[in-house]
Amino acid sequence: MNITSAARLIAYGVGLGASLLALAGYATFDAATGTLDILPFNISVVSTWAITAFTNALAAVALLRGWGKK
């Protein structure tokens, strides 16, 4: 992967993250100015949600790979 592809991937990831924040109600986007305002949030709630999402994704990967079977 060259530097241009990496920069494009990072830009898409930032855009996706901003869209998810706006959809979840943690941010507002002003299309006229192109600004994203992140609203105040409780970090313990977000960290709990992120850890839960990560462990559920890890369990799904384990299920798909058949881990635990002999």
PyMOL commands that set and color helices and strands:
alter all, ss='L'
color gray80, all
select helices_A, chain A and resi 3-24+43-65
alter helices_A, ss='H'
color red, helices_A
select strands_A, chain A and resi 27-30+35-38
alter strands_A, ss='S'
color yellow, strands_A
deselect
rebuild
show_as cartoon
